[in-house]
Amino acid sequence: MKHKRPYYFIAPLMILIAWSITANLGIISPLFLPPPQTVVLELTHLFVSTQIIPDIAFTLYRTIIGFLIAGIIGIPIGLLMGYSDKIYHSLEFIVEFFRSIPATALFPLFLLFFGIGDQSKIAITSWAACLVLIIHSMYGVRLGKELRMKSANTLRVKGFALFQKVIFPEALPQIFGGMRIAISLSLIIVVVTEMFIGTSFGLGHRILDAQLVYNLAEMYATIITTGAIGFLINKSIIRVETGVVHWNGK
């Protein structure tokens, strides 16, 4: 694994070089794309002055709460849909119908029920992430290895023991895959809602404010911060998955 880590930096380095050449040679006007050194200076200023820290804290709070609510609701529903054909056919239309509708299209509906505070941001984030977790949890069960299910039936493993020893472990790889998608989607939805639903703090709010006053260096610095947060959260889930789903593929 140690030999692979240097390769992580190849793509970011190529993007940085292309960005530097494009901006510094004037291929794209600095009015629209500031050079990387300007953005780095602004990024450093945002962290040294701690201006961006409250925005990061509020965005993380909304993202994590929305994601946790989605997990508490979505994973059990998905497991039940995967285990029971009756439940699957009862809920299939609802899940597939709303899965096809972008969560952002439902902004007005969530604003109507939850207002313009954090409740609406967290609710729509939970909604979007919940659908992802339902789908992945459901297919984690339905696509489980039939041999293990048959072995469990032969050994007369039933009820909670069947769920604990066979169904849930079989579904975990898919659930973790869904969690990675859901947490990234949660961050995206939160940032978008912070841009368009009134708030005083949040990375989306800072991005929009920077756009309005045409401070592109701050805008790009905040976008980079958002991407870095998403990357770190995703890597954290992968690390947990590696420790928990140690039997995957065996």
N, C-alpha and C positions, 0 to 999 in steps of 0.2 A: 504493500500500500504506500510505503514511503516514497517509492520511485514514481508513483503516479501523481503525487501532489504537485510537483512543479508544472505539470500540464494544465492544472486548474487556471494558471495565470496567463496561458497563451491567448485565449479568446479576449479577456479583458485588456491585455496589453495591445493586441491588434486593434481593438476598438479605440483605445486611447491614442495610439499612433495615428490612425485614420482621422480621428477627431482633431488632433493637434495640427496635422497637415492641412485639413480642410479649413479650420478656423484661422490659423496663422498665415496661410497663403491667400486668404480672402476669397477662397472658392465659394464659401457661404459667408455672407456678411456677419461680422461680429455682433451686429444689432439683433441678429436672429440666433446665432450660435456663438456664444462667448468662448474664447480659448480655454482649454482645460485648466491652465494655471490660475485663471481668474475665478473659475468655479471652485477650485481647491482652496484658494484664499478665502472665499466666501463661506465655504463649508467649515473651514477651520475657525473662522470668526463666529459662526453660528454655535459651534460647540464650546469654544473658549468662553464666549459671553453667556453661555447656557440659554440663549434665546429659544433654541429649538427643543430643549429638553422637555418642557411642558407639553409641546405638540406631540413629541414621541410618546410620552406617558399616556396622554388621552387617546391617541390612536391605538396603542397597544391594549389599553384597557377595553376599548370598544371591540377590538378584534378578538381578544381572548374570551371576553364574556359571551360575545355572539357565537364564537366557535364552540365553547363549552355547552351552551344551551342547545346548539345544534347536535352535539354529540350525545347529550342526555336523551334527546327526543329521537334523533334520526337513527342511531345505531340499533336500539331495541326494535324500532319499527322495521328496519331493514332485515334484522335477524328473523323476526316473526314472519315477514313476507317470504323470506327464503325457505323457512322451515315448513310453513303451512300453505298449501295450494289455495285453500279457501280464502285466507287473508290476502294472499298474493293477488288473486283475481278480484277481490273486493276493492283493493286499493290501487291496482295497476293503472287504471284510467286516470285517477287523480294525480298520481305521481308523474306519469308520463306527460299529462297535459301541462302541468305547471313547470315541469322540467324544460319544456320547450319555450317557455316565456321568460325572457331576460328579467332578472330581479329588478333591474333599474326601471323597467317599464311599470312596475308596481309602486313606484315612489308615491304617487298621489294617494293611493289606497292606504299605504302605511302611515302617511302624514295625517290622513283623516282620522285614523284610529288611535295613533300614538302621539300626535303632535310633532313639533319641530325639535324636541329635545333629544337627549341620548337614547330614549326609549325607541324612537323610530329607527335610528341608526342601527341599534343593536338588534331590533326585531327583524329588519330586512336582511341584515347580515346573517342572522340565525336561519332565516327562511332559505336563503340561497345555499348556505353550507349544509343545511339539513337535507335538502334534496340530494346533494352529492353523496352524503353519508348513507342515506337510505339505499340508493342504487348500489353502492359498493358493498355495503353490508349484506344486502339481499343476494347479490351475485357471489359473494364470498361463500355463502351457504349453498346456493344452488349449484355452483360449480365445484363444490368440494369433491374430494376423491371418493368415488363410489365404493372402492374396495374397503376403505376404512368404515364407511357406513354399513356395509354388509357385514364386516367383521364385528361391529358393535351390535348389530341385530343378532348375529350368531351367539355372541356372548350375553345376549339379553340385557344389554345396557339400555335403559330407558329413562324417561323423565328428565330430571335436572342433571343426573349423572351423564346422560347422553349429550346434553347441551354443554356441560362443563368439560367433558373429556374429548368430545368429538366435534360437535358443531361449531362452538366458539373458536377453538384452536384452528379449525379448518378455514374459518372466515377471517381470522386476524390479518393475514397478509393483504387481502383485499381491503379490509377496514383501514389499515395503515396507509395503503395507497390512496384511499378516499380521504383520509385525514390530511395528507399532504396537499391534495387538490383543494380541499375545503378550507384549510387555513390560508392558503394563497388567495383563494376567492374571497374569503372574509376580509383580508387586508385590502384587496382591491375595492370591494363594496364600501368599506368604511371610508377609505380615502375619497371615493367618488361622492358619498353622501356628505362628507365634510366640506366638499367643494360647493355643493348645491343646496344643502339644508343648513340653516343658520347655526353657527357654532363660534365660540371664541377661541378655541384651541383645537389643534389637530394638524397633521401633515397636509391633508387636503386643503384645509383653510389657509395654511401658509403658502401652498402652491398657487392657489387662486389669488390671494393678496399680492403675491409677487408678480403674477401675470397682469393684474390690473394696474400696477404702478410701473410696469415694464422693467422690473428688476430680474432679468433673465438669469443672472448668475445665481441669485438666491433660489429661483425656481428650479434650475437644474440641480443645485446642491440638495434641495429638499427631495427631488425625484430620486437622486442617487441614494440618499439616506433611506427612502422608502424601499428601494430595491434591495439594499443591504440588509434591512430588517427582515424582509421576506426571505432572503437567502439564508440568514441565520436561523430563523424559525424552522424553515424546511429542513436544514441540516440537523437541527435538534430532534425533530421527529424521526428522521432517518436513524439517528444514533439510538433513540429509544427503541425503534423497530428492530434494529440489529440485535439489541440485547434481549428483547422479548420474544421475537419470532425466530428463535435460533434453529427451529426444526424445519423451516421452510425449504421445500424441495426435496425433503428426505422421505 
